[in-house]
Amino acid sequence: GQLNVGALVEVTGTDGDSLRLRSGPGLSTETIYLALSSEVFFVVDGPIEADGFRWWKLAAQADEQREGWGVENFLGLIRTP
Protein backbone atom coordinates (compact mmCIF):
# COMPACT_ATOMS: atom_id res chain seq x y z
CA GLY A 1 0.00 0.00 0.00
CA GLN A 2 0.92 3.62 -0.31
CA LEU A 3 0.93 6.31 2.36
CA ASN A 4 -1.84 8.89 2.35
CA VAL A 5 -3.60 11.23 4.76
CA GLY A 6 -5.49 9.20 7.34
CA ALA A 7 -3.12 6.22 7.20
CA LEU A 8 -1.75 4.65 10.36
CA VAL A 9 2.05 4.20 10.27
CA GLU A 10 4.88 3.11 12.54
CA VAL A 11 8.47 4.28 12.77
CA THR A 12 10.72 1.63 11.21
CA GLY A 13 14.19 1.18 9.73
CA THR A 14 15.99 3.60 12.07
CA ASP A 15 18.47 0.95 13.34
CA GLY A 16 17.64 1.85 16.94
CA ASP A 17 17.88 5.60 16.41
CA SER A 18 14.93 7.95 16.77
CA LEU A 19 13.12 9.54 13.84
CA ARG A 20 13.37 13.32 14.04
CA LEU A 21 9.95 14.92 13.67
CA ARG A 22 10.38 18.50 12.56
CA SER A 23 8.38 21.72 12.71
CA GLY A 24 8.11 21.71 8.92
CA PRO A 25 9.18 19.62 5.95
CA GLY A 26 12.92 19.95 5.35
CA LEU A 27 16.22 19.22 7.03
CA SER A 28 16.76 22.83 8.11
CA THR A 29 13.58 23.00 10.22
CA GLU A 30 13.65 22.55 13.99
CA THR A 31 13.47 19.05 15.50
CA ILE A 32 10.49 19.13 17.86
CA TYR A 33 10.12 15.44 18.78
CA LEU A 34 12.18 12.25 18.63
CA ALA A 35 9.94 9.34 17.63
CA LEU A 36 11.03 5.91 18.84
CA SER A 37 11.20 2.82 16.67
CA SER A 38 7.75 1.13 16.44
CA GLU A 39 5.95 4.28 17.69
CA VAL A 40 2.58 4.65 15.92
CA PHE A 41 1.29 7.79 14.19
CA PHE A 42 -1.59 9.01 12.05
CA VAL A 43 -0.68 10.76 8.79
CA VAL A 44 -2.41 14.16 8.95
CA ASP A 45 -0.87 16.07 6.00
CA GLY A 46 1.46 15.72 3.05
CA PRO A 47 3.30 14.67 1.15
CA ILE A 48 5.70 17.53 0.54
CA GLU A 49 8.97 17.06 -1.32
CA ALA A 50 11.93 18.85 0.31
CA ASP A 51 15.68 18.27 0.49
CA GLY A 52 15.42 15.11 -1.60
CA PHE A 53 12.88 13.44 0.70
CA ARG A 54 9.11 12.99 0.82
CA TRP A 55 7.75 14.37 4.11
CA TRP A 56 4.49 13.58 5.92
CA LYS A 57 2.99 15.39 8.88
CA LEU A 58 2.38 12.88 11.66
CA ALA A 59 0.36 12.94 14.88
CA ALA A 60 1.06 10.36 17.59
CA GLN A 61 -1.68 7.80 18.06
CA ALA A 62 -1.30 7.99 21.85
CA ASP A 63 -1.25 11.81 22.00
CA GLU A 64 -2.27 13.80 18.92
CA GLN A 65 -0.65 16.94 20.38
CA ARG A 66 2.69 15.24 19.65
CA GLU A 67 3.11 15.94 15.97
CA GLY A 68 5.68 16.89 13.36
CA TRP A 69 6.99 16.22 9.86
CA GLY A 70 8.86 12.97 9.23
CA VAL A 71 10.61 11.39 6.24
CA GLU A 72 8.68 8.67 4.42
CA ASN A 73 11.77 6.38 4.30
CA PHE A 74 11.31 5.56 7.99
CA LEU A 75 7.54 4.98 8.02
CA GLY A 76 5.91 1.58 7.69
CA LEU A 77 2.26 1.41 6.68
CA ILE A 78 0.01 -0.31 9.22
CA ARG A 79 -3.33 0.44 7.54
CA THR A 80 -4.98 2.90 5.20
CA PRO A 81 -8.26 4.68 5.93
C-alpha positions as CSV (number, residue, x, y, z in Angstrom):
1,G,0.0,0.0,0.0
2,Q,0.9,3.6,-0.3
3,L,0.9,6.3,2.4
4,N,-1.8,8.9,2.3
5,V,-3.6,11.2,4.8
6,G,-5.5,9.2,7.3
7,A,-3.1,6.2,7.2
8,L,-1.8,4.6,10.4
9,V,2.0,4.2,10.3
10,E,4.9,3.1,12.5
11,V,8.5,4.3,12.8
12,T,10.7,1.6,11.2
13,G,14.2,1.2,9.7
14,T,16.0,3.6,12.1
15,D,18.5,1.0,13.3
16,G,17.6,1.8,16.9
17,D,17.9,5.6,16.4
18,S,14.9,7.9,16.8
19,L,13.1,9.5,13.8
20,R,13.4,13.3,14.0
21,L,9.9,14.9,13.7
22,R,10.4,18.5,12.6
23,S,8.4,21.7,12.7
24,G,8.1,21.7,8.9
25,P,9.2,19.6,5.9
26,G,12.9,19.9,5.3
27,L,16.2,19.2,7.0
28,S,16.8,22.8,8.1
29,T,13.6,23.0,10.2
30,E,13.7,22.5,14.0
31,T,13.5,19.0,15.5
32,I,10.5,19.1,17.9
33,Y,10.1,15.4,18.8
34,L,12.2,12.2,18.6
35,A,9.9,9.3,17.6
36,L,11.0,5.9,18.8
37,S,11.2,2.8,16.7
38,S,7.7,1.1,16.4
39,E,6.0,4.3,17.7
40,V,2.6,4.6,15.9
41,F,1.3,7.8,14.2
42,F,-1.6,9.0,12.1
43,V,-0.7,10.8,8.8
44,V,-2.4,14.2,8.9
45,D,-0.9,16.1,6.0
46,G,1.5,15.7,3.1
47,P,3.3,14.7,1.2
48,I,5.7,17.5,0.5
49,E,9.0,17.1,-1.3
50,A,11.9,18.9,0.3
51,D,15.7,18.3,0.5
52,G,15.4,15.1,-1.6
53,F,12.9,13.4,0.7
54,R,9.1,13.0,0.8
55,W,7.7,14.4,4.1
56,W,4.5,13.6,5.9
57,K,3.0,15.4,8.9
58,L,2.4,12.9,11.7
59,A,0.4,12.9,14.9
60,A,1.1,10.4,17.6
61,Q,-1.7,7.8,18.1
62,A,-1.3,8.0,21.9
63,D,-1.3,11.8,22.0
64,E,-2.3,13.8,18.9
65,Q,-0.7,16.9,20.4
66,R,2.7,15.2,19.7
67,E,3.1,15.9,16.0
68,G,5.7,16.9,13.4
69,W,7.0,16.2,9.9
70,G,8.9,13.0,9.2
71,V,10.6,11.4,6.2
72,E,8.7,8.7,4.4
73,N,11.8,6.4,4.3
74,F,11.3,5.6,8.0
75,L,7.5,5.0,8.0
76,G,5.9,1.6,7.7
77,L,2.3,1.4,6.7
78,I,0.0,-0.3,9.2
79,R,-3.3,0.4,7.5
80,T,-5.0,2.9,5.2
81,P,-8.3,4.7,5.9
